[in-house]
Amino acid sequence: MLALAFAQEVGQAPQMQQSPLMGLAPVALIFVVFYFLLIRPQKKQQQQHAKMLNELKKNDEVVTSGGIHGTIVNLQDDVVIIRVDENTRMKVQKSAVARVKQRSE
């Protein structure tokens, strides 16, 4: 009561109590923005990359994440053997294949 009287003397109105849910609203809004701008696109990109890796087949021209261009000679479980030159073959992790340049028909 004394605080209310003091506030009226100074010329300030008493402050209303804010609901606890209104305090969580900015946090929820930030999470929604992060989800649609960061999490969802990254998840979609990971799914597309996994689909591309599952569809790899012999004679596909690929580029690895290290920038090596080659043609797939053999596929194993998690290893891909690519031909870089006529007599040069390399074993790389399947996950290191960044993209497919040209698919064999």
C-alpha positions in Angstrom: 0.0 0.0 0.0 2.9 2.3 0.8 4.5 1.6 -2.6 1.2 2.5 -4.3 1.0 5.7 -2.4 4.6 6.6 -3.1 4.1 5.8 -6.9 1.1 8.1 -7.0 3.1 10.9 -5.3 5.9 10.6 -7.8 3.4 10.6 -10.7 3.9 7.0 -11.8 1.0 4.6 -12.4 1.1 1.2 -10.8 2.5 -1.5 -13.2 0.3 -4.4 -14.2 1.6 -8.0 -13.8 2.5 -9.7 -17.1 1.4 -13.2 -17.8 4.1 -15.9 -17.7 3.1 -17.1 -21.2 3.8 -13.7 -22.6 7.4 -14.0 -21.4 7.8 -17.3 -23.4 6.4 -15.8 -26.6 9.7 -14.2 -27.8 11.6 -17.4 -27.1 9.0 -19.4 -29.1 9.1 -16.9 -31.9 12.9 -17.2 -32.1 12.7 -21.0 -32.2 10.2 -20.9 -35.0 12.4 -18.5 -37.0 15.4 -20.7 -36.5 13.5 -23.8 -37.5 12.3 -22.4 -40.8 15.5 -20.6 -41.7 18.2 -23.0 -40.5 17.0 -26.4 -39.3 14.4 -27.3 -42.0 16.6 -26.4 -45.1 19.6 -28.2 -43.6 17.6 -31.4 -43.0 16.1 -31.3 -46.5 19.6 -30.9 -48.0 20.9 -33.9 -45.9 18.0 -36.0 -47.2 18.7 -35.1 -50.8 22.4 -36.0 -50.3 21.5 -39.3 -48.8 19.2 -40.1 -51.7 21.9 -39.2 -54.2 24.4 -41.5 -52.4 21.9 -44.4 -52.5 21.3 -43.9 -56.2 25.0 -44.0 -57.2 25.8 -46.6 -59.8 28.7 -47.8 -61.9 29.9 -45.3 -64.7 28.4 -42.3 -63.0 30.7 -39.3 -63.2 31.1 -37.8 -59.8 32.9 -35.0 -57.9 34.2 -35.6 -54.4 34.1 -33.1 -51.5 37.9 -32.8 -52.0 37.3 -31.7 -55.6 38.4 -34.9 -57.3 36.6 -35.7 -60.6 36.2 -39.3 -61.6 34.0 -42.1 -62.8 32.7 -44.8 -60.5 34.3 -48.2 -61.3 33.0 -50.2 -58.3 30.7 -49.7 -55.4 31.0 -51.4 -52.0 29.1 -50.8 -48.8 30.6 -47.5 -47.8 33.5 -47.2 -50.2 33.4 -46.1 -53.8 36.3 -46.8 -56.2 36.6 -44.1 -58.8 38.8 -43.9 -61.9 40.6 -40.6 -62.1 42.8 -41.4 -65.1 43.2 -44.4 -67.4 45.3 -46.4 -64.9 44.6 -44.5 -61.7 41.9 -45.6 -59.3 41.1 -44.2 -55.9 39.1 -45.5 -53.0 37.0 -42.9 -51.3 34.3 -42.9 -48.7 30.8 -43.0 -50.2 29.9 -39.9 -48.1 32.8 -38.0 -49.7 30.9 -37.9 -53.0 29.6 -34.4 -53.2 27.6 -34.5 -56.5 27.0 -36.5 -59.6 28.1 -34.7 -62.8 26.6 -37.1 -65.3 24.5 -40.2 -64.9 25.1 -43.2 -66.9 22.0 -44.3 -68.9 
